[in-house]
């Protein structure tokens, strides 16, 4: 169960991040910053799409809890992922590489996951490589 101070620290971090130049708000309190733009002509994935991505996930203290870098890019059915990924990826084009900031409510909420304390705002660098 998340500690109130930790939850508050994560919310404050996200509020500050949202005010930085180049950070854009999308649905559900999710924010992103473009690292690289892909093809604006490509389609967006939808909830039923299978997406191929490279990603790195971190907590606000910079600790990496998961990454596909250094291996084969995994494919996921979008609707099977955390809500923050579902929302953000539907805004991306193939070739886009974004840093995405996901509030706990759109990730794992108050529950602990391996390497992720409950109440964590998550930071993902996601590169959308393909849509099936």
Secondary structure, DSSP 8 states (H G I E B T S, - for coil): ---HHHHHHHHHHHHHHHTSTTEEE-GGG-EEEEEE---TTS----TT-EEEEEEEEEETTS-EEEE-TTS--EEEEGGGS-HHHHHHHTT--TT-EEEEEE-GGGTTTTS-BTTB-TT--EEEEEEEEEE-
